[in-house]
Amino acid sequence: MKGGLRNEFIERVKTDFGSDFVVEEVEDLIHDLCDEIGRRLFDVCAELKRIKGSREIDAIRSIVKDLMDDLW
């Protein structure tokens, strides 16, 4: 199941550009972009997990996890 942000963006592309582009190619590009962003966010989360005891770090980690969930 893909995340809401990804699906929302794909639907926008279909609506705005469906007649000018091959939709499947655009979807593939969007998936690739979201996958790369997800991988990078996962790396950030892994680094943040090494830091313990800071409420600010916990808040950032939570935001990053929420974004990752939305991308996936």
C-alpha positions as CSV (number, residue, x, y, z in Angstrom):
1,M,0.0,0.0,0.0
2,K,1.5,3.3,-1.1
3,G,1.4,6.4,1.0
4,G,-1.2,9.2,0.6
5,L,1.3,11.8,-0.5
6,R,2.5,9.7,-3.3
7,N,-1.1,8.8,-4.5
8,E,-2.2,12.4,-4.2
9,F,0.6,13.6,-6.4
10,I,0.0,10.9,-9.0
11,E,-3.7,11.8,-9.2
12,R,-2.7,15.5,-9.7
13,V,-0.4,14.5,-12.5
14,K,-3.1,12.4,-14.1
15,T,-5.6,15.2,-13.9
16,D,-3.3,18.0,-15.0
17,F,-1.1,16.3,-17.6
18,G,-2.9,13.1,-18.5
19,S,-3.5,14.1,-22.1
20,D,0.0,15.4,-22.7
21,F,2.1,12.6,-21.2
22,V,2.1,8.9,-21.0
23,V,0.7,8.6,-17.5
24,E,2.4,5.3,-16.7
25,E,5.8,6.8,-17.4
26,V,5.0,9.8,-15.1
27,E,3.8,7.4,-12.4
28,D,7.1,5.4,-12.7
29,L,9.1,8.6,-12.3
30,I,7.0,9.7,-9.3
31,H,7.4,6.3,-7.6
32,D,11.2,6.4,-8.2
33,L,11.4,9.9,-6.7
34,C,9.3,8.9,-3.7
35,D,11.4,5.8,-3.2
36,E,14.6,7.8,-3.2
37,I,13.2,10.4,-0.8
38,G,12.0,7.5,1.4
39,R,15.5,5.9,1.4
40,R,17.1,9.1,2.4
41,L,14.6,9.7,5.2
42,F,15.2,6.2,6.4
43,D,18.9,7.0,6.7
44,V,18.1,10.2,8.6
45,C,15.9,8.2,11.0
46,A,18.6,5.7,11.6
47,E,21.1,8.4,12.5
48,L,18.5,10.1,14.8
49,K,18.0,6.8,16.6
50,R,21.6,6.9,17.7
51,I,20.9,10.1,19.7
52,K,19.0,9.4,22.9
53,G,17.3,11.6,25.4
54,S,16.5,14.8,23.5
55,R,12.9,15.8,23.2
56,E,13.8,17.9,20.1
57,I,15.4,14.9,18.4
58,D,12.4,12.8,19.3
59,A,10.1,15.4,17.7
60,I,12.2,15.5,14.6
61,R,12.3,11.7,14.4
62,S,8.5,11.6,14.7
63,I,8.1,14.1,11.9
64,V,10.5,12.2,9.6
65,K,8.7,8.9,10.4
66,D,5.3,10.5,9.5
67,L,6.7,11.8,6.2
68,M,8.2,8.4,5.4
69,D,4.8,6.7,6.1
70,D,3.1,9.2,3.8
71,L,5.6,8.5,1.0
72,W,5.2,4.7,1.3
